Amino acid sequence: MRAEFDNSFVRDLQGFYVDWKGAQVPDPTVLRLNRALADELGLDADHLETREGAEELVGMRIPDGGTSIAMAYAGHQFGGFSPQLGDGRALLIGELIDTFGKRRDLHLKGSGKTPFSRGGDGKAVLGPVLREYLMGEAMHALGIPTTRALAATTTGETVLRQNGPEQGAVLARVAASHLRVGTFQFFAARGDHARVRQLADYAIARHYPDVANAENRYLELFRQVQARQAALIAQWVHVGFVHGVMNTDNMTISGETIDYGPCAFIDAYSPDAVFSSIDRQGRYAFGNQPNLAQWNLARFAETLVLLINREDQDAAIAELMEVLEAFPAQYQQHWLDGMRKKLGLLTARDEDLYLANDLHSLMQEAGSDYTRTFRALSRLADGNATALDGILTAEGTKEWVARYQHRLTHDGDHPSRAAAMNAVNPIYIPRNHKVEEALTSASNGDMEAFDRLLEILATPYDEQPGADAYALPAPDGFGPYTTYCGT
């Protein structure tokens, strides 16, 4: 890969992984390479597109200075605890210091069976790989902390899935790290508290160095992780994103979005929106994501009790609970701060919460498109009294508009208000029907729709000529939308 690796996870956390190598595949070919990200990482993009580079991107060849390991972790999946999950189809191939001086993991997904595979084939297929590529890049462009796609590489083999044989592929992704709540759970569940402490110290050094000298650095670590998660989930909700599988192994310690499996963006606003084929009870519905984040954080807290106060565990639990119980207010503050920006409110008033909540009620009543409604508000704030016509049609809309316009008067005239609103209310999101159109075409060998969608999503806040169709909800015939994990 022609880059300098500095593999602290391997160096500092022996016993937290197994050495493993990716499966041999017949014809690795780089289908799409994120050349801008490669440059940011200090990688040789031209080399990555060679046969040798492709072999590195599927895990069958270890790059000079790299690693090839499968990381251990556990996790609560849909509320049930699995003491061992781990990288069943993934490999960490090294850490790079990017051009901004930040440490980044380079990780492969779909590179074959590992000792953690739990009976799976360890493979990935093209559709889910390209979905994660699209979603990660879209979230990055929206300004939301996320893993990112470096490359989608086909393997030249056929992989069997529920709908029949599909084209094999591997995703190379980049993350601040792959430390998860589930990583802590793996060792805590085994009573190996020395390793929990070792992991916590590593997480502090890597992600939260400012807390290293705190009076109780492990309590402060928890506080900081919670703060990042509260901010992250609020950002998801602001753009209508549904993760779909918020298990504890999919919550990062760094505060990044990870693992784009059965994820989607809402069209019509509904807090009950679920797109995952396996979420039959709506556990991870759009509006339930803050609650599940707090639940996951409680599981993280459980792993830290003995680190915080081994002699008085009740006192440790009380301290952790005091932090944890602040999560709803933390989240609501992040959500409300973001809503004020989306509504163009330049000051804070008590009525703002009711104004925002009432708008959501109207959207839900009418089945209004979430993204289009917020984008139209900048035109309304700029004096276009009919901006919401045909978009927000619920009874009571006129009364809400009058309240909103009156509320704006408290902030005075600000000629830059509409521009500021447009900077946080996207025109373009990964519309589900457009994602499916792109993935279906790609599976048939035509990447044009994928490339066009990726291009549109790179600048989601700016109006783009000829892109009107990408700003519209699904046509009536699209029907209910269901996504799958791809394993």
N, C-alpha and C positions, 0 to 999 in steps of 0.2 A: 504493500500500500504506500510505500515510500514516505512513511511518517514516523515521528518519534512517539513511542508509547511509554507511559509511566503507569504501571499497573498496581496501584496501591491496594486494591481489593485482594488480589492474589498475594501480595507481599505482606499485608498486615492481618489478613483474616484466614489463615490456614485452618482448615476444618469447617469452613463455611461453604464449601463447594467441592465438586469432583472434577478432576481433569477429564476432558472428553473431547472428541473430535467429531466434526460433522460427517454425515453419510456421504459416501462417494455417489456421484450422480453422473449420468451419461453425457450431458451437454449443457453445462452452465453458460447462460447467455444473459448479459445485462440488458434488461428490457427498458428500464428507465433509471437514469442516474441524476440525482440532485447535485448538479455541478457547483451551484452556488454554495451549498452546504459543504460539499467536499473541499472547496477553497477555504471556507471558514474554519474547517478542521485541520487545514494544512496538509490535506491529502492530494495526491497526484490523480486528478480526474481522468486524464488520458490513460494512465496505467490501469485504473479500475475498469475501464472498458475493454481491456485486453482479455485473452483467455486466462492468464494467470490471475488478473484482478477478479474476474468472475468466479474463479475457484476459491479465492479468498472470501468473496461475498456470499458464498453458499456454505462455507465452513469446511470444505474438503482440503483446503490448504491454509496453514497458519501463517499470517504475515510476519515478516521479520520484526522481532521485538514484541509481537502480540502474544495473546494467550488463547486458550480454547477450553473454557470451563463451563460447567452447568451449576448454577447457584441453587442453594437449598433454601426453601421457605415453606411455610405452612399457610393456612388460611381458613377463614369462615366463608363458605360458599352457600349463598342463600340461607344464611343463618346456621348452617351445620358446620362443625369444625372438622377439617381434614388435617391431621398432624403432619402429613408430608405431601406437598405438592411439588414444588421445585420447578426448575427449568426443564420441563418434560420434552420440549421441542425447541429449545433455544440455547444459545451459547453466548457468553461474554467473550469477545475477541480482543478486548483491550480498552485502555483509557488513553484519551488524547487530551492535550492541553491546546485549546483552540486559539485562534488569533486574538481573542479578547482576554486570554489568560485563564479561561474557565476550564475545569476538568469535565470531560464528557465521556460517558460510556459508549462503546460501539458494540452493538448487540445484534445477533441474528435470530430470526424467528422462522421456524419451519425447516431447520437444518438437520432433522432426523431424531431418532430415538436417543434418549439419555437414560441413566439409571432412575430418573424421576418420571418416566413416561406413563406409568400407571396403565399399561396395556394399549396406549395409543400408538399410532404409527410415527409420530414425531414430525410429520410432514405438514406443509401448508400448500394451499392451492391458490391459483392466480387471483381469483375474485377477492377473497379476504385480504390478500397482500396489497392489492391495489386500493381496496377500501381504506385500509389503515394509512396508506400513503396519502390518499386524498384528504382524509379526516385530519391527520396530524398536521399537514401543511395548511389546511383551512384554519384550524385552530390557532396555529402560529400567526397566520396573517391577521386573524381577529384580535391578536394581542393576548392570548390566553396561554399560560405556561403548559407546555406539552412536550412529549417525545416527538421526534421528527424522523422522517424517512430519508435515508441516504440513497437507497437503491432498491429496486424490485428486480430480482434476477430469476429467470426461469431455469428449470433444472433439466429439461429434456426428458422427463419421465411423466408417467400418468399416475395419478393418485385417486383412489376410490373414495367417493363421498356419497351421501344419501341419495343424491340425484344422479349418480353414475360416475364414470371416470372423468376427472378434470385435470387440467394442466398443472403440474407441480411448480412451485415457486418459493423463494425465500425473501423475506424482508430484512434489509439491514436498517436498523434504526439507531437513533442517537438520543441519549438521555443524560440529565444531570447525574443520575445514578439509577440503579435498579434496586435500591434498598426499599423494602415495603414493610407495612405493618406485619405482614405475614412472615417476613424474615425474622423479626423479633419473636413472633409466636412459635416459630420452629424450635428455638432453643429454650424458650420459657416453658413450653409444654413438656420438655424433657427434663426440666429441673436444672438445666445447665446455666445457672445464673452468672457464672464467670464469663461465659460467652455472650450472654445478654449485655453485661457490662462492657465487654470488649467491643461489641457491635455499637452500643450507644456512644462510646468514646469515639469510634470511627465516624459515626454519623455526625457528631458534634464537630469534629475536626474538618469534615468534608463539607457540611452544609450550614452549620451554625457556630462558627468559631467564636463569635462574640459571647457565647454563653459559657465558654470553657472555664472562666474564672468566677462564675456565679456561685452564690452561697450553696445552692443545691442545683448543680448543673443538669441533673436528670429531670428534675421537675421543670426546669426552665426549657429543656429540650422539648418536653411534652407541650408546654405552653406555646413554644414557637411553631411546632408542627401543627398544632391546632389552629393557630392564627393563619398560617398559610392555607390550610384546608378550608377554613371559613371564607377566605377571599376567593379561592379557586372555585368552590361550588357556586358562589354568588356570580362569578363570571360565566360559568356554564349556563346558569338560569337566565342571565341577561341576554344571551343570544339564542336561547331555546334548545340547548344541547341536552340530550338524554344519553348518559353513558351506557346504561343497559345492564351492566354487570359489576356493580360496586362491591365486590367481595373484598375482604381485607388484604388479599394478595394483589389487588389492583388499586391500592391506595399507597402512594409513594411517600416516603419520609421527606423528600425534597419539595413536595407541593406541586409536582407536575402531573398532568393528565397522562395516563398510561393505559395501554391495551384497548385498542379500538376494535372490539368484536361486534356484538349486536347493538351498535350505537346508531343514533339518528338525530336529526333536528326536527322539531315540531313545525308543522304548517299551521293548522288551526290550533289556537291556544287551548290547552286542556292540562290541568295538573295531573290528570290520570293517564296521560299518554304513555304507552308502553309499546316498544317495537321488538323486543327480544322474544324469540320463539320459546325460550325456556323460562321466562318470567311470567308464569301463568297466574300468579297471585298479585302481580303488580308491586312486588317488593321494591323494585328500583324504578318506579314510575317517575316521570319528570318532577312532579311536585314533592315527591318523597325523598329526593336526593339529599337535602340538608339533614333530615332525620337520620338517614343511613350513614351520612358522614359522621355524625355524632356517635352513632352506634359503633362504627369502626374505630373511632378514637377511644371509646371506652375499652375496646379490646386491646388497643395499644397501651392504654394506661395500666391494664392488668399485668402487662409484661414488665413494667417498671417499678412495681411496688417495692420489691426488695432492694432495688438500687436506691430508692429515695429514703427509706428508713427501715433497715433490716430488723432493728431492735423493737420498733413499734410500728407494726404493719397497719394497725388501725389509724394511726396518725398519718401515715403515708397515703392511705386510701382517702382520708378526709381532705388532704391537700390536693390530691388529684381530682377529687370530686368537685372541689371548689372551682378549679380551673374548668373542668368539663361542663359544669352547670352554666358557665358563662357563654358556652358556644352558641345557643340560640340568639342571644342578644348580639354577639359578635357577628354572626351570619346576617342577622337582620340589618345591622348597621352597614355592612358591606353592600347588601342588597339595596338598601334605601339610598345610600350614597350613589350607587350606580344608576338607580332609577331617577334620581334627581338629574343626573347628567343626561340620561336618555330623554327626559321630559324637558330639558333645557332650563331647569330651575337653578338659579345661580346663588341662592341663599337657602338656608334651612329654616323651615317653619313646621309647626306641629301638624298642620293640615296635609303635609306632603304624603305621609303614609296612607292616609285615607284616599287621597287623590289617586295614588298609584294603585292601591288595592281595588278601588272602584273601576278603574280602567280595565284591570284584569278580569273583573267580574263581567263587565260588558263584553269583552273579547270572548270569554267562555260562553256566555249566553248566546251570542250570535255565531260562534264558531269562526271568529275572525282570524285572519292570518297574522301571526305574532310579529313576524319580521316586517311585513308591509305596513302594519298599523304604526309601529314605532317610527319607521322611516317617514311616513306621511306627517308625523307630528311636527317635523321641522318646517314643513310648508304651512301648517296651521299656525305655528308660532310666528311665522314670518308674514302672517296676515291673510293667508288663503283660507277663507272661511269654509270652503267646500272640500278641503284636502282629504277629509275622512269619508266623503261620500262614496258609497259602494265598497268601502273597506271595513268600516265599523258601523254595523247596521242595527245594533240592538236598541230596543226601546230605552230611552234614558240617555242616549248619546248626546242629544242637544244640550241637556242639562249639564252633562259632564263637561262638554266643550265650553259652556259658559263659565263654569267653575274654573276650568283650566286657564282660560283667557284672563279671568280676574286674578288668578294666582300669579300669572306672569307680570301683571302690572306692579306687583310688590317689588320686583327686581328692576323695574325701570326699562328703558329702551336700550337694547344691546345689539348693535348691528351684526355682531359676530355670533349671536346665539344659534342661528340656524346652522352655520358651518360647524360649530362645536357639537351640535346634536348629530349632524351627519357623520361626524368623526367617531361616534360611538354606536350609531344605529346602522348596521350594515344593509346594503341593498341585496347582496348576494351571500347566500349560505349554501352548503351542500344539500340542495333540494333532493329529497329522496328519489323522485322519479328521474332526475338528471343523473344521480349517482348510479342507479340501476341501468339506465341507458348506456352510460359510459362503461360499466363493468360487463354488460352483456356484449357490447361491441368488442371490447378488449378480448373477451373469451373466444370471440370468433376471429381474432387476428387483426382487428381494426382499432388502432389506438387514437384515432382522430378525436372522438368524442371525449375520451379521457384527457387528452392534452388540452383540448379547448376548455373543459371544465376546470382543470388545474390552473390554467391561465386566468380565467375569470375569478377564481377564488383567491388568487394571489393579491388582489386589490379589492377587497370586499366592500369598502366604504366609498369607492369612487365609481361614478356612473361611467359605463363603458359602451361605446358605440356598438350597435348590433347585438347587444346582450340582453335585450328585454325579456326573452323567454327564460332566462336564468333567474329572474327576479319574481317569477310567478309560481304559485302553488301548483300541486299536481292536478292534472285534468281530472274531470269527474270519473272517467273510466279506470283510473289508476287503482282504486280500491284500497282496502286496509293494507298497511305496510308491515311486513315482518322481516326481521333480520336474524342471522344465524351466526354462531361462533366461528364456524369454519374449521373446527377440529374434527 
